[in-house]
Amino acid sequence: NINKALEGKTQPPLVDLQKTAIQTGPAFRNSGGGAYNHNFFWLEMAPKGTGGAPSEKLSAAISESFGSLDDFKAKFEAAGAPGARFGSGWV
């Protein structure tokens, strides 16, 4: 959808697309937002071998909100199940 919407136009930077996405319409909001989220996701991934347990502060917040890290993971996976919500593929 975003490719069709941009056909014949110069592609603006993703941040510029996001600034006007709601007014520009669903092709920009949904597909453009998906492209932005995909880019952001891969930029934020930790290099292999550098991940691990959350910091003490984050772990405490997760436990307070969800009960445990395992409970958080289960709820996160359920929220990302196909059809659970729009954009669930990004969860």
C-alpha positions as CSV (number, residue, x, y, z in Angstrom):
1,N,0.0,0.0,0.0
2,I,2.7,2.5,0.9
3,N,4.5,1.7,-2.4
4,K,1.4,2.4,-4.4
5,A,0.7,5.6,-2.4
6,L,4.2,6.9,-3.1
7,E,4.3,5.8,-6.8
8,G,5.7,8.6,-9.0
9,K,6.7,10.6,-5.9
10,T,10.0,11.1,-4.1
11,Q,10.0,9.0,-1.0
12,P,10.3,11.2,2.1
13,P,12.2,10.1,5.2
14,L,10.1,7.8,7.4
15,V,9.9,10.4,10.2
16,D,8.4,12.8,7.7
17,L,5.8,10.2,6.7
18,Q,4.9,9.7,10.3
19,K,4.3,13.4,11.0
20,T,1.4,13.5,8.5
21,A,0.3,9.9,8.5
22,I,-3.1,10.4,10.1
23,Q,-4.1,13.1,7.7
24,T,-2.6,11.4,4.6
25,G,-4.7,8.3,5.0
26,P,-4.6,4.5,5.8
27,A,-1.9,3.6,3.3
28,F,0.5,6.0,5.0
29,R,-0.7,5.3,8.5
30,N,-0.8,1.5,8.4
31,S,1.9,0.6,5.8
32,G,4.1,3.5,6.5
33,G,3.8,2.9,10.2
34,G,4.6,-0.7,9.7
35,A,7.8,0.2,7.8
36,Y,8.8,2.6,10.5
37,N,8.1,0.0,13.3
38,H,10.1,-2.6,11.4
39,N,13.1,-0.3,11.0
40,F,12.9,0.7,14.7
41,F,12.6,-2.9,15.8
42,W,15.8,-4.0,14.1
43,L,17.7,-0.9,15.3
44,E,16.7,-1.7,18.9
45,M,17.6,-5.4,18.8
46,A,20.7,-6.2,20.9
47,P,23.6,-7.8,19.1
48,K,23.7,-11.6,19.6
49,G,25.1,-12.5,23.0
50,T,24.5,-9.1,24.6
51,G,20.9,-9.6,25.8
52,G,19.9,-11.1,29.0
53,A,17.9,-10.5,32.1
54,P,16.3,-7.0,32.5
55,S,17.9,-4.5,34.8
56,E,16.9,-4.6,38.5
57,K,14.7,-1.6,38.1
58,L,12.9,-3.0,35.0
59,S,12.6,-6.4,36.6
60,A,10.9,-4.8,39.6
61,A,8.5,-2.9,37.4
62,I,7.6,-6.0,35.4
63,S,7.0,-8.0,38.6
64,E,4.8,-5.2,40.0
65,S,2.8,-4.9,36.8
66,F,2.6,-8.6,35.7
67,G,3.6,-10.7,38.6
68,S,6.7,-12.1,37.1
69,L,8.8,-12.1,33.9
70,D,7.3,-15.4,32.8
71,D,3.8,-13.9,33.3
72,F,4.8,-10.8,31.3
73,K,6.1,-13.0,28.5
74,A,2.9,-15.1,28.4
75,K,0.7,-11.9,28.3
76,F,2.9,-10.3,25.7
77,E,2.7,-13.4,23.5
78,A,-1.1,-13.6,23.9
79,A,-1.4,-9.9,22.9
80,G,0.6,-10.6,19.8
81,A,-1.4,-13.6,18.7
82,P,-2.7,-13.3,15.1
83,G,-6.0,-11.3,15.2
84,A,-5.5,-10.1,18.8
85,R,-5.2,-6.5,17.7
86,F,-4.2,-4.4,14.7
87,G,-0.5,-4.6,14.2
88,S,-0.1,-7.8,16.3
89,G,2.7,-9.0,14.1
90,W,4.9,-6.3,15.7
91,V,4.3,-7.6,19.2
